[in-house]
Amino acid sequence: MMTPAQCRAARALLDWSQQQLSEAANVGNATIRNFESGKSSPQNATLAVLMNAFENAGVIFVAENGEGPGVRLRKER
């Protein structure tokens, strides 16, 4: 699943605010704020919805490969 750092990085790649992610994923802004700050961890279903919103916008999640998980933008075709 997605880490708080991946969430912050994905938003930065897209130049999205927490509010924009909230609207794209239909998830409460407080849920995103608390997740990114490490105050709470959302349910897996909520994380999946957030990841889906990012992926639909062109973010690719890079799995742990010994260097840590990350994100990047999909190449335009």
MARVEXTI-950164 format. One record per residue: residue number from 1; x, y, z of N, C-alpha, C, CB in turn. Coordinates in Angstrom, 1 decimal, padded with zeros to 4 digits. Glycine has a CB too. Layout:
REM MARVEXTI-950164
<num=NUM | nxx=X | nyy=Y | nzz=Z | caxx=X | cayy=Y | cazz=Z | cxx=X | cyy=Y | czz=Z | cbxx=X | cbyy=Y | cbzz=Z> $
...
END
This chain:
REM MARVEXTI-950164
<num=1 | nxx=000.8 | nyy=-001.2 | nzz=000.0 | caxx=000.0 | cayy=000.0 | cazz=000.0 | cxx=000.9 | cyy=001.3 | czz=000.0 | cbxx=-001.0 | cbyy=000.0 | cbzz=001.2> $
<num=2 | nxx=000.3 | nyy=002.4 | nzz=000.0 | caxx=000.9 | cayy=003.7 | cazz=-000.1 | cxx=001.4 | cyy=004.1 | czz=001.2 | cbxx=000.0 | cbyy=004.7 | cbzz=-000.8> $
<num=3 | nxx=002.5 | nyy=004.7 | nzz=001.3 | caxx=003.1 | cayy=005.3 | cazz=002.5 | cxx=002.7 | cyy=006.8 | czz=002.6 | cbxx=004.6 | cbyy=005.2 | cbzz=002.6> $
<num=4 | nxx=002.7 | nyy=007.5 | nzz=003.7 | caxx=002.5 | cayy=008.9 | cazz=003.8 | cxx=003.5 | cyy=009.7 | czz=002.9 | cbxx=002.6 | cbyy=009.4 | cbzz=005.2> $
<num=5 | nxx=004.7 | nyy=009.3 | nzz=002.9 | caxx=005.7 | cayy=010.0 | cazz=002.0 | cxx=005.3 | cyy=009.8 | czz=000.5 | cbxx=007.1 | cbyy=009.4 | cbzz=002.3> $
<num=6 | nxx=004.9 | nyy=008.7 | nzz=000.1 | caxx=004.4 | cayy=008.5 | cazz=-001.3 | cxx=003.3 | cyy=009.4 | czz=-001.6 | cbxx=004.1 | cbyy=007.0 | cbzz=-001.6> $
<num=7 | nxx=002.4 | nyy=009.5 | nzz=-000.7 | caxx=001.2 | cayy=010.4 | cazz=-000.8 | cxx=001.6 | cyy=011.8 | czz=-001.0 | cbxx=000.2 | cbyy=010.3 | cbzz=000.4> $
<num=8 | nxx=002.5 | nyy=012.3 | nzz=-000.2 | caxx=003.0 | cayy=013.7 | cazz=-000.3 | cxx=003.7 | cyy=013.9 | czz=-001.6 | cbxx=003.9 | cbyy=014.1 | cbzz=000.9> $
<num=9 | nxx=004.6 | nyy=012.9 | nzz=-002.0 | caxx=005.3 | cayy=013.0 | cazz=-003.2 | cxx=004.4 | cyy=013.0 | czz=-004.5 | cbxx=006.4 | cbyy=011.9 | cbzz=-003.3> $
<num=10 | nxx=003.4 | nyy=012.1 | nzz=-004.4 | caxx=002.5 | cayy=012.0 | cazz=-005.6 | cxx=001.8 | cyy=013.4 | czz=-005.7 | cbxx=001.5 | cbyy=010.9 | cbzz=-005.4> $
<num=11 | nxx=001.3 | nyy=013.9 | nzz=-004.6 | caxx=000.7 | cayy=015.3 | cazz=-004.7 | cxx=001.6 | cyy=016.3 | czz=-005.3 | cbxx=000.2 | cbyy=015.7 | cbzz=-003.3> $
<num=12 | nxx=002.9 | nyy=016.3 | nzz=-004.9 | caxx=003.8 | cayy=017.2 | cazz=-005.4 | cxx=004.1 | cyy=017.1 | czz=-006.9 | cbxx=005.2 | cbyy=017.1 | cbzz=-004.6> $
<num=13 | nxx=004.2 | nyy=015.8 | nzz=-007.3 | caxx=004.3 | cayy=015.6 | cazz=-008.8 | cxx=003.2 | cyy=016.2 | czz=-009.6 | cbxx=004.5 | cbyy=014.1 | cbzz=-009.0> $
<num=14 | nxx=002.0 | nyy=016.1 | nzz=-009.1 | caxx=000.8 | cayy=016.6 | cazz=-009.8 | cxx=000.5 | cyy=018.0 | czz=-009.5 | cbxx=-000.4 | cbyy=015.7 | cbzz=-009.4> $
<num=15 | nxx=001.2 | nyy=018.6 | nzz=-008.5 | caxx=001.0 | cayy=019.9 | cazz=-008.0 | cxx=-000.4 | cyy=020.1 | czz=-007.5 | cbxx=001.2 | cbyy=021.0 | cbzz=-009.1> $
<num=16 | nxx=-000.8 | nyy=019.0 | nzz=-006.7 | caxx=-002.2 | cayy=019.0 | cazz=-006.1 | cxx=-002.1 | cyy=019.4 | czz=-004.6 | cbxx=-002.8 | cbyy=017.6 | cbzz=-006.2> $
<num=17 | nxx=-003.0 | nyy=020.1 | nzz=-004.2 | caxx=-003.2 | cayy=020.4 | cazz=-002.7 | cxx=-003.9 | cyy=019.2 | czz=-002.1 | cbxx=-004.0 | cbyy=021.7 | cbzz=-002.5> $
<num=18 | nxx=-003.9 | nyy=019.2 | nzz=-000.8 | caxx=-004.7 | cayy=018.1 | cazz=-000.1 | cxx=-006.2 | cyy=018.2 | czz=-000.5 | cbxx=-004.5 | cbyy=018.2 | cbzz=001.4> $
<num=19 | nxx=-006.7 | nyy=019.4 | nzz=-000.7 | caxx=-008.1 | cayy=019.6 | cazz=-001.0 | cxx=-008.3 | cyy=019.0 | czz=-002.4 | cbxx=-008.4 | cbyy=021.1 | cbzz=-001.0> $
<num=20 | nxx=-007.4 | nyy=019.2 | nzz=-003.4 | caxx=-007.6 | cayy=018.7 | cazz=-004.7 | cxx=-007.6 | cyy=017.1 | czz=-004.7 | cbxx=-006.5 | cbyy=019.2 | cbzz=-005.6> $
<num=21 | nxx=-006.7 | nyy=016.5 | nzz=-003.9 | caxx=-006.7 | cayy=015.1 | cazz=-003.7 | cxx=-008.0 | cyy=014.6 | czz=-003.1 | cbxx=-005.5 | cbyy=014.6 | cbzz=-002.9> $
<num=22 | nxx=-008.5 | nyy=015.3 | nzz=-002.1 | caxx=-009.7 | cayy=015.0 | cazz=-001.4 | cxx=-010.9 | cyy=015.0 | czz=-002.4 | cbxx=-010.0 | cbyy=016.1 | cbzz=-000.3> $
<num=23 | nxx=-010.9 | nyy=015.9 | nzz=-003.3 | caxx=-012.0 | cayy=016.0 | cazz=-004.3 | cxx=-011.9 | cyy=014.9 | czz=-005.3 | cbxx=-012.0 | cbyy=017.4 | cbzz=-004.9> $
<num=24 | nxx=-010.6 | nyy=014.6 | nzz=-005.8 | caxx=-010.4 | cayy=013.6 | cazz=-006.8 | cxx=-010.8 | cyy=012.2 | czz=-006.3 | cbxx=-009.0 | cbyy=013.7 | cbzz=-007.3> $
<num=25 | nxx=-010.5 | nyy=012.0 | nzz=-005.0 | caxx=-010.7 | cayy=010.7 | cazz=-004.4 | cxx=-012.0 | cyy=010.6 | czz=-003.7 | cbxx=-009.6 | cbyy=010.3 | cbzz=-003.5> $
<num=26 | nxx=-012.7 | nyy=011.7 | nzz=-003.5 | caxx=-013.9 | cayy=011.7 | cazz=-002.7 | cxx=-013.7 | cyy=011.2 | czz=-001.2 | cbxx=-015.1 | cbyy=010.9 | cbzz=-003.3> $
<num=27 | nxx=-012.6 | nyy=011.7 | nzz=-000.7 | caxx=-012.2 | cayy=011.3 | cazz=000.7 | cxx=-012.0 | cyy=012.6 | czz=001.5 | cbxx=-010.8 | cbyy=010.5 | cbzz=000.7> $
<num=28 | nxx=-012.4 | nyy=012.6 | nzz=002.7 | caxx=-012.3 | cayy=013.8 | cazz=003.6 | cxx=-010.9 | cyy=014.3 | czz=003.7 | cbxx=-012.8 | cbyy=013.4 | cbzz=005.0> $
<num=29 | nxx=-010.8 | nyy=015.6 | nzz=003.6 | caxx=-009.5 | cayy=016.3 | cazz=003.7 | cxx=-008.8 | cyy=016.0 | czz=005.0 | cbxx=-009.7 | cbyy=017.9 | cbzz=003.6> $
<num=30 | nxx=-009.5 | nyy=015.8 | nzz=006.1 | caxx=-008.9 | cayy=015.5 | cazz=007.4 | cxx=-008.2 | cyy=014.1 | czz=007.3 | cbxx=-009.9 | cbyy=015.5 | cbzz=008.5> $
<num=31 | nxx=-008.8 | nyy=013.2 | nzz=006.6 | caxx=-008.2 | cayy=011.9 | cazz=006.4 | cxx=-006.9 | cyy=012.0 | czz=005.8 | cbxx=-009.2 | cbyy=010.9 | cbzz=005.6> $
<num=32 | nxx=-006.8 | nyy=012.8 | nzz=004.7 | caxx=-005.5 | cayy=012.9 | cazz=004.0 | cxx=-004.5 | cyy=013.6 | czz=004.9 | cbxx=-005.7 | cbyy=013.7 | cbzz=002.7> $
<num=33 | nxx=-004.9 | nyy=014.7 | nzz=005.6 | caxx=-004.0 | cayy=015.5 | cazz=006.4 | cxx=-003.5 | cyy=014.6 | czz=007.5 | cbxx=-004.8 | cbyy=016.7 | cbzz=007.0> $
<num=34 | nxx=-004.3 | nyy=013.8 | nzz=008.2 | caxx=-003.9 | cayy=012.9 | cazz=009.3 | cxx=-003.0 | cyy=011.8 | czz=008.8 | cbxx=-005.1 | cbyy=012.3 | cbzz=010.0> $
<num=35 | nxx=-003.3 | nyy=011.3 | nzz=007.6 | caxx=-002.4 | cayy=010.2 | cazz=007.0 | cxx=-001.0 | cyy=010.8 | czz=006.7 | cbxx=-003.1 | cbyy=009.6 | cbzz=005.8> $
<num=36 | nxx=-001.0 | nyy=011.9 | nzz=006.0 | caxx=000.3 | cayy=012.4 | cazz=005.6 | cxx=001.2 | cyy=012.9 | czz=006.7 | cbxx=000.1 | cbyy=013.6 | cbzz=004.6> $
<num=37 | nxx=000.5 | nyy=013.3 | nzz=007.8 | caxx=001.3 | cayy=013.7 | cazz=009.0 | cxx=001.6 | cyy=012.5 | czz=009.9 | cbxx=000.5 | cbyy=014.7 | cbzz=009.8> $
<num=38 | nxx=001.1 | nyy=011.4 | nzz=009.6 | caxx=001.4 | cayy=010.2 | cazz=010.5 | cxx=000.5 | cyy=010.1 | czz=011.7 | cbxx=002.8 | cbyy=010.2 | cbzz=010.9> $
<num=39 | nxx=-000.5 | nyy=010.9 | nzz=011.8 | caxx=-001.4 | cayy=010.8 | cazz=013.0 | cxx=-002.3 | cyy=009.6 | czz=012.9 | cbxx=-002.2 | cbyy=012.1 | cbzz=013.0> $
<num=40 | nxx=-002.6 | nyy=009.1 | nzz=011.7 | caxx=-003.5 | cayy=008.0 | cazz=011.6 | cxx=-003.2 | cyy=007.3 | czz=010.3 | cbxx=-005.0 | cbyy=008.4 | cbzz=011.7> $
<num=41 | nxx=-003.7 | nyy=006.0 | nzz=010.2 | caxx=-003.6 | cayy=005.3 | cazz=009.0 | cxx=-005.0 | cyy=004.9 | czz=008.5 | cbxx=-002.7 | cbyy=004.0 | cbzz=009.2> $
<num=42 | nxx=-005.3 | nyy=005.3 | nzz=007.3 | caxx=-006.7 | cayy=005.0 | cazz=006.8 | cxx=-006.9 | cyy=003.5 | czz=006.6 | cbxx=-006.9 | cbyy=005.8 | cbzz=005.5> $
<num=43 | nxx=-008.1 | nyy=003.1 | nzz=006.5 | caxx=-008.4 | cayy=001.7 | cazz=006.1 | cxx=-007.8 | cyy=001.4 | czz=004.7 | cbxx=-010.0 | cbyy=001.5 | cbzz=006.1> $
<num=44 | nxx=-007.6 | nyy=000.2 | nzz=004.5 | caxx=-007.0 | cayy=-000.2 | cazz=003.2 | cxx=-007.9 | cyy=000.2 | czz=002.0 | cbxx=-006.8 | cbyy=-001.8 | cbzz=003.1> $
<num=45 | nxx=-009.2 | nyy=000.2 | nzz=002.2 | caxx=-010.1 | cayy=000.6 | cazz=001.1 | cxx=-009.9 | cyy=002.1 | czz=000.8 | cbxx=-011.6 | cbyy=000.3 | cbzz=001.5> $
<num=46 | nxx=-009.7 | nyy=002.9 | nzz=001.8 | caxx=-009.5 | cayy=004.3 | cazz=001.6 | cxx=-008.1 | cyy=004.6 | czz=000.9 | cbxx=-009.5 | cbyy=005.1 | cbzz=002.9> $
<num=47 | nxx=-007.1 | nyy=003.8 | nzz=001.3 | caxx=-005.8 | cayy=003.9 | cazz=000.6 | cxx=-005.9 | cyy=003.6 | czz=-000.8 | cbxx=-004.7 | cbyy=003.1 | cbzz=001.3> $
<num=48 | nxx=-006.7 | nyy=002.5 | nzz=-001.1 | caxx=-006.9 | cayy=002.1 | cazz=-002.5 | cxx=-007.6 | cyy=003.2 | czz=-003.3 | cbxx=-007.7 | cbyy=000.8 | cbzz=-002.5> $
<num=49 | nxx=-008.6 | nyy=003.8 | nzz=-002.7 | caxx=-009.2 | cayy=004.9 | cazz=-003.4 | cxx=-008.3 | cyy=006.1 | czz=-003.7 | cbxx=-010.5 | cbyy=005.4 | cbzz=-002.6> $
<num=50 | nxx=-007.4 | nyy=006.4 | nzz=-002.8 | caxx=-006.5 | cayy=007.5 | cazz=-002.9 | cxx=-005.5 | cyy=007.1 | czz=-004.1 | cbxx=-005.7 | cbyy=007.8 | cbzz=-001.6> $
<num=51 | nxx=-005.0 | nyy=005.9 | nzz=-004.0 | caxx=-004.0 | cayy=005.4 | cazz=-005.0 | cxx=-004.7 | cyy=005.4 | czz=-006.4 | cbxx=-003.5 | cbyy=004.0 | cbzz=-004.7> $
<num=52 | nxx=-005.9 | nyy=005.0 | nzz=-006.5 | caxx=-006.6 | cayy=005.0 | cazz=-007.8 | cxx=-006.7 | cyy=006.4 | czz=-008.3 | cbxx=-008.0 | cbyy=004.4 | cbzz=-007.6> $
<num=53 | nxx=-007.0 | nyy=007.4 | nzz=-007.5 | caxx=-007.1 | cayy=008.8 | cazz=-007.9 | cxx=-005.8 | cyy=009.3 | czz=-008.5 | cbxx=-007.6 | cbyy=009.7 | cbzz=-006.8> $
<num=54 | nxx=-004.7 | nyy=008.9 | nzz=-007.8 | caxx=-003.4 | cayy=009.3 | cazz=-008.3 | cxx=-003.0 | cyy=008.6 | czz=-009.6 | cbxx=-002.3 | cbyy=008.9 | cbzz=-007.2> $
<num=55 | nxx=-003.3 | nyy=007.3 | nzz=-009.7 | caxx=-003.0 | cayy=006.5 | cazz=-010.9 | cxx=-003.8 | cyy=007.0 | czz=-012.1 | cbxx=-003.3 | cbyy=005.0 | cbzz=-010.6> $
<num=56 | nxx=-005.1 | nyy=007.4 | nzz=-011.8 | caxx=-005.9 | cayy=008.0 | cazz=-012.9 | cxx=-005.3 | cyy=009.3 | czz=-013.4 | cbxx=-007.3 | cbyy=008.2 | cbzz=-012.5> $
<num=57 | nxx=-004.5 | nyy=010.0 | nzz=-012.6 | caxx=-003.9 | cayy=011.3 | cazz=-012.9 | cxx=-002.5 | cyy=011.1 | czz=-013.5 | cbxx=-003.9 | cbyy=012.2 | cbzz=-011.7> $
<num=58 | nxx=-002.0 | nyy=009.8 | nzz=-013.5 | caxx=-000.8 | cayy=009.6 | cazz=-014.2 | cxx=000.4 | cyy=009.2 | czz=-013.2 | cbxx=-000.4 | cbyy=010.7 | cbzz=-014.9> $
<num=59 | nxx=000.1 | nyy=009.0 | nzz=-012.0 | caxx=001.2 | cayy=008.6 | cazz=-011.0 | cxx=001.4 | cyy=007.1 | czz=-011.1 | cbxx=000.8 | cbyy=009.1 | cbzz=-009.6> $
<num=60 | nxx=002.6 | nyy=006.7 | nzz=-011.0 | caxx=003.0 | cayy=005.2 | cazz=-010.9 | cxx=003.6 | cyy=005.0 | czz=-009.6 | cbxx=003.9 | cbyy=004.8 | cbzz=-012.1> $
<num=61 | nxx=003.2 | nyy=004.0 | nzz=-008.8 | caxx=003.7 | cayy=003.7 | cazz=-007.5 | cxx=004.9 | cyy=002.7 | czz=-007.8 | cbxx=002.7 | cbyy=003.2 | cbzz=-006.6> $
<num=62 | nxx=006.0 | nyy=003.0 | nzz=-007.2 | caxx=007.2 | cayy=002.2 | cazz=-007.3 | cxx=007.3 | cyy=001.4 | czz=-006.0 | cbxx=008.5 | cbyy=003.0 | cbzz=-007.6> $
<num=63 | nxx=007.4 | nyy=000.1 | nzz=-006.2 | caxx=007.4 | cayy=-000.8 | cazz=-005.0 | cxx=008.8 | cyy=-000.7 | czz=-004.3 | cbxx=007.1 | cbyy=-002.2 | cbzz=-005.4> $
<num=64 | nxx=008.8 | nyy=-001.2 | nzz=-003.1 | caxx=010.1 | cayy=-001.3 | cazz=-002.3 | cxx=011.0 | cyy=-002.2 | czz=-003.2 | cbxx=009.9 | cbyy=-001.9 | cbzz=-000.9> $
<num=65 | nxx=012.2 | nyy=-001.7 | nzz=-003.4 | caxx=013.2 | cayy=-002.5 | cazz=-004.2 | cxx=014.6 | cyy=-002.5 | czz=-003.5 | cbxx=013.3 | cbyy=-002.0 | cbzz=-005.6> $
<num=66 | nxx=014.6 | nyy=-002.3 | nzz=-002.2 | caxx=015.9 | cayy=-002.2 | cazz=-001.5 | cxx=016.3 | cyy=-000.8 | czz=-001.3 | cbxx=017.0 | cbyy=-002.9 | cbzz=-002.3> $
<num=67 | nxx=015.7 | nyy=000.1 | nzz=-002.0 | caxx=016.0 | cayy=001.5 | cazz=-001.9 | cxx=014.8 | cyy=002.3 | czz=-001.3 | cbxx=016.4 | cbyy=002.1 | cbzz=-003.3> $
<num=68 | nxx=013.7 | nyy=001.6 | nzz=-001.1 | caxx=012.5 | cayy=002.3 | cazz=-000.6 | cxx=011.5 | cyy=002.5 | czz=-001.6 | cbxx=012.9 | cbyy=003.6 | cbzz=000.1> $
<num=69 | nxx=010.2 | nyy=002.6 | nzz=-001.2 | caxx=009.1 | cayy=002.8 | cazz=-002.2 | cxx=009.2 | cyy=004.3 | czz=-002.7 | cbxx=007.8 | cbyy=002.5 | cbzz=-001.5> $
<num=70 | nxx=008.6 | nyy=004.5 | nzz=-003.9 | caxx=008.6 | cayy=005.8 | cazz=-004.4 | cxx=007.4 | cyy=006.0 | czz=-005.4 | cbxx=009.8 | cbyy=006.1 | cbzz=-005.2> $
<num=71 | nxx=007.4 | nyy=007.1 | nzz=-006.1 | caxx=006.4 | cayy=007.4 | cazz=-007.1 | cxx=007.1 | cyy=008.1 | czz=-008.3 | cbxx=005.3 | cbyy=008.3 | cbzz=-006.5> $
<num=72 | nxx=006.5 | nyy=008.0 | nzz=-009.4 | caxx=006.9 | cayy=008.7 | cazz=-010.6 | cxx=005.7 | cyy=009.0 | czz=-011.5 | cbxx=008.0 | cbyy=008.0 | cbzz=-011.4> $
<num=73 | nxx=005.9 | nyy=009.9 | nzz=-012.5 | caxx=004.8 | cayy=010.1 | cazz=-013.4 | cxx=004.9 | cyy=009.2 | czz=-014.6 | cbxx=004.8 | cbyy=011.6 | cbzz=-013.9> $
<num=74 | nxx=003.8 | nyy=008.8 | nzz=-015.1 | caxx=003.7 | cayy=008.0 | cazz=-016.3 | cxx=004.2 | cyy=008.8 | czz=-017.5 | cbxx=002.2 | cbyy=007.4 | cbzz=-016.6> $
<num=75 | nxx=004.9 | nyy=008.2 | nzz=-018.4 | caxx=005.4 | cayy=008.8 | cazz=-019.6 | cxx=004.2 | cyy=009.1 | czz=-020.6 | cbxx=006.5 | cbyy=008.0 | cbzz=-020.3> $
<num=76 | nxx=004.2 | nyy=010.3 | nzz=-021.1 | caxx=003.1 | cayy=010.6 | cazz=-022.1 | cxx=003.4 | cyy=009.8 | czz=-023.4 | cbxx=003.1 | cbyy=012.1 | cbzz=-022.4> $
<num=77 | nxx=002.3 | nyy=009.4 | nzz=-024.0 | caxx=002.4 | cayy=008.6 | cazz=-025.2 | cxx=001.9 | cyy=009.4 | czz=-026.4 | cbxx=001.6 | cbyy=007.3 | cbzz=-025.1> $
END
